[in-house]
Amino acid sequence: MINLIIGIIGMILILMAFILDEFVDKFNQNTLQYNLTNILGSGLLTYYAYTLNSVPFIILNIAWFLAAGYKLIRIVRK
């Protein structure tokens, strides 16, 4: 049950980042908050996918995690 809750929280974080990016000008792909939300969400979803032994879902979320992490590093270095 706890794994499901972790997965739901991860999904909510990623969807929240997407929706806020669409409708709030100050929350976009070039902000620290957006990328941290995606990193946390994809990290939780990677864990959830691992508990399900879902390789495609694991790969998708690792890629999402790495992309957001790369972008976050670029933002912090500026």
MDTraj code that builds the backbone (N, CA, C; nanometers):
import mdtraj as md
import numpy as np

residues = "MET ILE ASN LEU ILE ILE GLY ILE ILE GLY MET ILE LEU ILE LEU MET ALA PHE ILE LEU ASP GLU PHE VAL ASP LYS PHE ASN GLN ASN THR LEU GLN TYR ASN LEU THR ASN ILE LEU GLY SER GLY LEU LEU THR TYR TYR ALA TYR THR LEU ASN SER VAL PRO PHE ILE ILE LEU ASN ILE ALA TRP PHE LEU ALA ALA GLY TYR LYS LEU ILE ARG ILE VAL ARG LYS".split()
xyz = np.array([
    [0.0814, -0.1194, 0.0000],
    [0.0000, 0.0000, 0.0000],
    [0.0865, 0.1269, 0.0000],
    [0.1951, 0.1249, 0.0759],
    [0.2828, 0.2418, 0.0814],
    [0.3453, 0.2694, -0.0559],
    [0.3743, 0.1617, -0.1314],
    [0.4302, 0.1803, -0.2659],
    [0.3320, 0.2534, -0.3565],
    [0.2056, 0.2202, -0.3455],
    [0.1031, 0.2871, -0.4250],
    [0.0958, 0.4353, -0.3886],
    [0.1025, 0.4662, -0.2613],
    [0.0990, 0.6056, -0.2165],
    [0.2199, 0.6822, -0.2709],
    [0.3372, 0.6189, -0.2681],
    [0.4579, 0.6820, -0.3238],
    [0.4385, 0.7092, -0.4726],
    [0.3829, 0.6126, -0.5450],
    [0.3567, 0.6310, -0.6873],
    [0.2576, 0.7424, -0.7149],
    [0.1539, 0.7500, -0.6353],
    [0.0535, 0.8551, -0.6523],
    [0.1145, 0.9926, -0.6251],
    [0.1953, 1.0041, -0.5217],
    [0.2610, 1.1322, -0.4918],
    [0.3530, 1.1726, -0.6071],
    [0.4306, 1.0780, -0.6607],
    [0.5169, 1.1061, -0.7750],
    [0.4384, 1.1540, -0.8952],
    [0.3264, 1.0864, -0.9237],
    [0.2421, 1.1243, -1.0362],
    [0.1846, 1.2637, -1.0162],
    [0.1388, 1.2935, -0.8949],
    [0.0822, 1.4258, -0.8657],
    [0.1883, 1.5342, -0.8860],
    [0.3103, 1.5098, -0.8417],
    [0.4169, 1.6097, -0.8568],
    [0.4456, 1.6389, -1.0037],
    [0.4573, 1.5347, -1.0857],
    [0.4863, 1.5558, -1.2279],
    [0.3698, 1.6251, -1.2974],
    [0.2474, 1.5835, -1.2673],
    [0.1309, 1.6494, -1.3276],
    [0.1182, 1.7934, -1.2805],
    [0.1484, 1.8174, -1.1533],
    [0.1434, 1.9526, -1.0997],
    [0.2434, 2.0425, -1.1730],
    [0.3655, 1.9926, -1.1936],
    [0.4665, 2.0707, -1.2653],
    [0.4193, 2.1020, -1.4072],
    [0.3624, 2.0039, -1.4736],
    [0.3143, 2.0238, -1.6103],
    [0.2022, 2.1277, -1.6152],
    [0.1036, 2.1135, -1.5276],
    [-0.0106, 2.2047, -1.5277],
    [0.0327, 2.3465, -1.4907],
    [0.1179, 2.3598, -1.3905],
    [0.1653, 2.4931, -1.3533],
    [0.2470, 2.5565, -1.4658],
    [0.3252, 2.4750, -1.5360],
    [0.4022, 2.5261, -1.6502],
    [0.3092, 2.5801, -1.7581],
    [0.1966, 2.5161, -1.7768],
    [0.1013, 2.5579, -1.8799],
    [0.0273, 2.6863, -1.8438],
    [-0.0001, 2.7068, -1.7154],
    [-0.0914, 2.8141, -1.6770],
    [-0.0319, 2.9238, -1.5885],
    [0.0882, 2.9046, -1.5352],
    [0.1497, 3.0051, -1.4481],
    [0.2818, 3.0493, -1.5112],
    [0.2892, 3.1755, -1.5504],
    [0.4064, 3.2250, -1.6219],
    [0.5358, 3.2146, -1.5416],
    [0.5286, 3.2327, -1.4109],
    [0.6500, 3.2304, -1.3289],
    [0.6955, 3.0892, -1.2934],
    [0.6212, 2.9889, -1.3327],
    [0.6556, 2.8495, -1.3066],
    [0.6741, 2.7824, -1.4421],
    [0.7989, 2.7764, -1.4873],
    [0.8230, 2.7205, -1.6202],
    [0.9487, 2.6340, -1.6195],
    [0.9845, 2.5811, -1.7346],
    [1.0956, 2.4862, -1.7475],
    [1.2304, 2.5457, -1.7096],
    [1.2387, 2.6751, -1.6985],
    [1.3645, 2.7404, -1.6633],
    [1.3714, 2.7809, -1.5170],
    [1.2814, 2.7274, -1.4349],
    [1.2825, 2.7621, -1.2930],
    [1.3302, 2.6444, -1.2087],
    [1.3887, 2.6795, -1.0974],
    [1.4356, 2.5808, -1.0013],
    [1.3191, 2.4950, -0.9514],
    [1.2067, 2.5585, -0.9196],
    [1.0913, 2.4884, -0.8642],
    [1.0378, 2.3819, -0.9601],
    [1.0269, 2.4171, -1.0876],
    [0.9748, 2.3230, -1.1876],
    [1.0624, 2.1987, -1.1940],
    [1.1913, 2.2187, -1.2026],
    [1.2831, 2.1059, -1.2174],
    [1.2958, 2.0238, -1.0897],
    [1.2926, 2.0877, -0.9739],
    [1.2934, 2.0122, -0.8483],
    [1.1675, 1.9272, -0.8341],
    [1.0540, 1.9826, -0.8746],
    [0.9285, 1.9075, -0.8701],
    [0.9365, 1.7855, -0.9608],
    [0.9919, 1.8033, -1.0805],
    [1.0062, 1.6907, -1.1725],
    [1.1066, 1.5875, -1.1221],
    [1.2151, 1.6327, -1.0621],
    [1.3143, 1.5392, -1.0084],
    [1.2524, 1.4544, -0.8980],
    [1.1837, 1.5195, -0.8059],
    [1.1220, 1.4456, -0.6966],
    [1.0132, 1.3511, -0.7483],
    [0.9285, 1.4010, -0.8357],
    [0.8210, 1.3179, -0.8907],
    [0.8729, 1.1991, -0.9682],
    [0.9702, 1.2210, -1.0548],
    [1.0235, 1.1102, -1.1346],
    [1.1034, 1.0130, -1.0481],
    [1.1678, 1.0634, -0.9446],
    [1.2379, 0.9747, -0.8522],
    [1.1410, 0.8811, -0.7807],
    [1.0306, 0.9374, -0.7329],
    [0.9296, 0.8547, -0.6669],
    [0.8670, 0.7553, -0.7646],
    [0.8406, 0.8001, -0.8868],
    [0.7828, 0.7094, -0.9862],
    [0.8812, 0.6021, -1.0310],
    [1.0094, 0.6331, -1.0318],
    [1.1102, 0.5312, -1.0631],
    [1.1072, 0.4227, -0.9565],
    [1.1020, 0.4644, -0.8308],
    [1.0921, 0.3663, -0.7225],
    [0.9655, 0.2814, -0.7377],
    [0.8543, 0.3460, -0.7645],
    [0.7280, 0.2737, -0.7810],
    [0.7356, 0.1757, -0.8975],
    [0.7930, 0.2191, -1.0087],
    [0.8074, 0.1312, -1.1251],
    [0.8964, 0.0119, -1.0918],
    [0.9989, 0.0362, -1.0121],
    [1.0875, -0.0726, -0.9689],
    [1.0105, -0.1753, -0.8864],
    [0.9234, -0.1282, -0.7978],
    [0.8458, -0.2224, -0.7159],
    [0.7498, -0.3037, -0.8009],
    [0.7100, -0.2488, -0.9164],
    [0.6226, -0.3205, -1.0086],
    [0.7003, -0.4058, -1.1082],
    [0.8327, -0.3895, -1.1085],
    [0.9198, -0.4561, -1.2056],
    [0.8790, -0.4194, -1.3489],
    [0.8523, -0.2905, -1.3691],
    [0.8084, -0.2395, -1.4989],
    [0.9240, -0.1661, -1.5667],
    [0.9993, -0.2401, -1.6466],
    [1.1202, -0.1853, -1.7094],
    [1.0913, -0.0634, -1.7972],
    [0.9888, -0.0643, -1.8832],
    [0.9641, 0.0569, -1.9637],
    [0.9354, 0.1799, -1.8775],
    [0.8604, 0.1617, -1.7714],
    [0.8265, 0.2712, -1.6805],
    [0.9501, 0.3177, -1.6041],
    [1.0379, 0.2260, -1.5693],
    [1.1645, 0.2612, -1.5025],
    [1.2498, 0.3467, -1.5956],
    [1.2643, 0.3026, -1.7197],
    [1.3464, 0.3751, -1.8174],
    [1.2903, 0.5149, -1.8425],
    [1.1596, 0.5245, -1.8595],
    [1.0952, 0.6545, -1.8818],
    [1.1237, 0.7506, -1.7675],
    [1.1088, 0.7049, -1.6466],
    [1.1262, 0.7945, -1.5323],
    [1.2722, 0.8251, -1.5026],
    [1.3623, 0.7336, -1.5313],
    [1.5047, 0.7647, -1.5176],
    [1.5437, 0.8729, -1.6185],
    [1.4925, 0.8611, -1.7409],
    [1.5210, 0.9629, -1.8428],
    [1.4643, 1.0981, -1.7987],
    [1.3442, 1.0981, -1.7443],
    [1.2805, 1.2208, -1.6963],
    [1.3633, 1.2820, -1.5832],
    [1.4078, 1.1981, -1.4908],
    [1.4897, 1.2387, -1.3771],
    [1.6210, 1.3011, -1.4248],
    [1.6879, 1.2347, -1.5191],
    [1.8165, 1.2840, -1.5688],
    [1.8016, 1.4156, -1.6449],
    [1.6965, 1.4269, -1.7252],
    [1.6741, 1.5510, -1.8000],
    [1.6483, 1.6673, -1.7053],
    [1.5648, 1.6454, -1.6056],
    [1.5365, 1.7520, -1.5086],
    [1.6608, 1.7841, -1.4261],
    [1.7385, 1.6834, -1.3921],
    [1.8624, 1.7056, -1.3176],
    [1.9626, 1.7862, -1.3974],
    [1.9766, 1.7527, -1.5254],
    [2.0672, 1.8269, -1.6138],
    [2.0248, 1.9732, -1.6233],
    [1.8952, 1.9943, -1.6421],
    [1.8435, 2.1309, -1.6532],
    [1.8645, 2.2063, -1.5222],
    [1.8438, 2.1394, -1.4100],
    [1.8630, 2.2016, -1.2789],
    [2.0081, 2.2454, -1.2601],
    [2.1017, 2.1611, -1.2997],
    [2.2443, 2.1969, -1.2904],
    [2.2741, 2.3199, -1.3736],
    [2.2195, 2.3263, -1.4933],
    [2.2395, 2.4433, -1.5791],
    [2.1816, 2.5702, -1.5172],
    [2.0679, 2.5589, -1.4526],
    [2.0045, 2.6748, -1.3880],
    [2.0892, 2.7220, -1.2703],
    [2.1354, 2.6283, -1.1884],
    [2.2121, 2.6629, -1.0702],
    [2.3461, 2.7257, -1.1080],
    [2.4064, 2.6823, -1.2166],
    [2.5363, 2.7371, -1.2593],
    [2.5270, 2.8786, -1.3121],
    [2.4096, 2.9229, -1.3512],
    [2.3935, 3.0598, -1.4045],
    [2.4050, 3.1643, -1.2976],
])
top = md.Topology()
chain = top.add_chain()
for i, resn in enumerate(residues, 1):
    res = top.add_residue(resn, chain, resSeq=i)
    for name in ("N", "CA", "C"):
        top.add_atom(name, md.element.get_by_symbol(name[0]), res)
traj = md.Trajectory(xyz[None], top)
